[in-house]
Amino acid sequence: MSAVTVYLPELADVEAFVNIMGRFPFEAQLTVGHYVVDAKSIMGIFTLDREQPIRLEVKTADEAQLSALRAAIGKYLFKPVH
């Protein structure tokens, strides 16, 4: 399993993110606090506090798939301001 933090503040971000996640065959979950939803569910994502960074956990050990996923969601990866 691998995890990254994503940020999906806008409706268009959620829609694009779900479309990207749907291209991958593995299971994925999004977590904010104690809330956990399917990362491929647009309705599930709308139940989260999207103003907060969201933890994305994927269930695959395939490095090629992980690399492809990171490239595809690069725009949504959370980059904290220092």
CYANA upper distance limits for C-alpha pairs under 8 A (distance plus 0.5 A):
  1 MET  CA     57 GLU  CA      7.31
  1 MET  CA     58 VAL  CA      6.10
  1 MET  CA     59 LYS  CA      5.14
  1 MET  CA     60 THR  CA      5.94
  1 MET  CA     61 ALA  CA      6.51
  2 SER  CA     57 GLU  CA      6.19
  2 SER  CA     58 VAL  CA      5.96
  2 SER  CA     59 LYS  CA      7.34
  2 SER  CA     60 THR  CA      7.76
  2 SER  CA     61 ALA  CA      8.02
  2 SER  CA     66 LEU  CA      8.50
  3 ALA  CA     55 ARG  CA      7.24
  3 ALA  CA     56 LEU  CA      5.89
  3 ALA  CA     57 GLU  CA      4.80
  3 ALA  CA     58 VAL  CA      6.82
  4 VAL  CA     55 ARG  CA      6.34
  4 VAL  CA     56 LEU  CA      5.84
  4 VAL  CA     57 GLU  CA      7.24
  4 VAL  CA     77 LEU  CA      7.79
  5 THR  CA     53 PRO  CA      6.67
  5 THR  CA     54 ILE  CA      5.91
  5 THR  CA     55 ARG  CA      4.95
  5 THR  CA     56 LEU  CA      6.32
  5 THR  CA     77 LEU  CA      6.47
  5 THR  CA     78 PHE  CA      5.91
  6 VAL  CA     53 PRO  CA      6.33
  6 VAL  CA     54 ILE  CA      5.64
  6 VAL  CA     55 ARG  CA      6.73
  6 VAL  CA     56 LEU  CA      7.16
  6 VAL  CA     76 TYR  CA      5.76
  6 VAL  CA     77 LEU  CA      4.90
  6 VAL  CA     78 PHE  CA      5.22
  7 TYR  CA     50 ARG  CA      7.56
  7 TYR  CA     51 GLU  CA      8.13
  7 TYR  CA     52 GLN  CA      7.65
  7 TYR  CA     53 PRO  CA      5.67
  7 TYR  CA     54 ILE  CA      6.51
  7 TYR  CA     76 TYR  CA      5.94
  7 TYR  CA     77 LEU  CA      6.78
  7 TYR  CA     78 PHE  CA      5.94
  8 LEU  CA     13 ASP  CA      5.90
  8 LEU  CA     14 VAL  CA      6.34
  8 LEU  CA     50 ARG  CA      6.36
  8 LEU  CA     51 GLU  CA      8.04
  8 LEU  CA     53 PRO  CA      8.45
  8 LEU  CA     54 ILE  CA      8.38
  8 LEU  CA     76 TYR  CA      7.07
  9 PRO  CA     13 ASP  CA      7.26
  9 PRO  CA     14 VAL  CA      8.24
  9 PRO  CA     50 ARG  CA      5.90
  9 PRO  CA     51 GLU  CA      6.22
 10 GLU  CA     14 VAL  CA      7.08
 11 LEU  CA     15 GLU  CA      6.88
 12 ALA  CA     16 ALA  CA      6.61
 13 ASP  CA     17 PHE  CA      6.43
 13 ASP  CA     76 TYR  CA      8.34
 14 VAL  CA     18 VAL  CA      6.62
 14 VAL  CA     42 ILE  CA      7.28
 14 VAL  CA     45 ILE  CA      7.78
 15 GLU  CA     19 ASN  CA      6.81
 15 GLU  CA     42 ILE  CA      7.25
 16 ALA  CA     20 ILE  CA      6.75
 17 PHE  CA     21 MET  CA      6.65
 17 PHE  CA     73 ILE  CA      7.59
 17 PHE  CA     76 TYR  CA      8.39
 18 VAL  CA     22 GLY  CA      6.59
 18 VAL  CA     39 ALA  CA      7.28
 18 VAL  CA     40 LYS  CA      5.55
 18 VAL  CA     41 SER  CA      7.13
 18 VAL  CA     42 ILE  CA      6.75
 19 ASN  CA     23 ARG  CA      7.42
 19 ASN  CA     40 LYS  CA      8.14
 20 ILE  CA     24 PHE  CA      8.05
 20 ILE  CA     72 ALA  CA      7.38
 20 ILE  CA     73 ILE  CA      7.84
 21 MET  CA     39 ALA  CA      7.42
 21 MET  CA     40 LYS  CA      6.24
 21 MET  CA     69 LEU  CA      8.49
 22 GLY  CA     40 LYS  CA      6.40
 24 PHE  CA     65 GLN  CA      8.28
 24 PHE  CA     69 LEU  CA      8.29
 26 PHE  CA     58 VAL  CA      7.48
 26 PHE  CA     59 LYS  CA      6.45
 26 PHE  CA     60 THR  CA      6.71
 27 GLU  CA     38 ASP  CA      8.43
 27 GLU  CA     58 VAL  CA      6.47
 27 GLU  CA     59 LYS  CA      5.92
 27 GLU  CA     60 THR  CA      8.27
 28 ALA  CA     38 ASP  CA      6.69
 28 ALA  CA     39 ALA  CA      5.80
 28 ALA  CA     40 LYS  CA      7.78
 28 ALA  CA     56 LEU  CA      7.44
 28 ALA  CA     57 GLU  CA      6.07
 28 ALA  CA     58 VAL  CA      4.77
 28 ALA  CA     59 LYS  CA      6.60
 29 GLN  CA     36 VAL  CA      7.01
 29 GLN  CA     37 VAL  CA      6.06
 29 GLN  CA     38 ASP  CA      5.15
 29 GLN  CA     39 ALA  CA      5.21
 29 GLN  CA     40 LYS  CA      8.48
 29 GLN  CA     56 LEU  CA      6.26
 29 GLN  CA     57 GLU  CA      5.78
 29 GLN  CA     58 VAL  CA      7.00
 30 LEU  CA     36 VAL  CA      6.11
 30 LEU  CA     37 VAL  CA      5.83
 30 LEU  CA     38 ASP  CA      6.75
 30 LEU  CA     39 ALA  CA      5.85
 30 LEU  CA     45 ILE  CA      8.16
 30 LEU  CA     54 ILE  CA      6.80
 30 LEU  CA     55 ARG  CA      5.98
 30 LEU  CA     56 LEU  CA      5.15
 30 LEU  CA     57 GLU  CA      6.93
 31 THR  CA     35 TYR  CA      6.07
 31 THR  CA     36 VAL  CA      4.99
 31 THR  CA     37 VAL  CA      7.11
 31 THR  CA     54 ILE  CA      6.27
 31 THR  CA     55 ARG  CA      5.54
 31 THR  CA     56 LEU  CA      7.11
 32 VAL  CA     36 VAL  CA      7.26
 32 VAL  CA     48 LEU  CA      7.11
 32 VAL  CA     49 ASP  CA      7.51
 32 VAL  CA     52 GLN  CA      7.88
 32 VAL  CA     53 PRO  CA      7.90
 32 VAL  CA     54 ILE  CA      5.92
 32 VAL  CA     55 ARG  CA      7.07
 35 TYR  CA     48 LEU  CA      7.65
 37 VAL  CA     41 SER  CA      7.98
 37 VAL  CA     44 GLY  CA      5.92
 37 VAL  CA     45 ILE  CA      7.14
 38 ASP  CA     44 GLY  CA      6.90
 38 ASP  CA     45 ILE  CA      8.13
 39 ALA  CA     44 GLY  CA      8.15
 39 ALA  CA     45 ILE  CA      7.53
 39 ALA  CA     56 LEU  CA      7.94
 41 SER  CA     45 ILE  CA      6.79
 42 ILE  CA     46 PHE  CA      6.94
 43 MET  CA     47 THR  CA      7.31
 44 GLY  CA     48 LEU  CA      7.74
 45 ILE  CA     50 ARG  CA      8.39
 46 PHE  CA     50 ARG  CA      8.12
 50 ARG  CA     54 ILE  CA      7.69
 53 PRO  CA     78 PHE  CA      7.25
 60 THR  CA     65 GLN  CA      8.27
 60 THR  CA     66 LEU  CA      8.04
 61 ALA  CA     66 LEU  CA      8.07
 62 ASP  CA     66 LEU  CA      6.78
 63 GLU  CA     67 SER  CA      6.50
 64 ALA  CA     68 ALA  CA      6.68
 65 GLN  CA     69 LEU  CA      6.56
 66 LEU  CA     70 ARG  CA      6.65
 67 SER  CA     71 ALA  CA      6.77
 68 ALA  CA     72 ALA  CA      6.64
 69 LEU  CA     73 ILE  CA      6.61
 70 ARG  CA     74 GLY  CA      6.13
 73 ILE  CA     77 LEU  CA      7.07
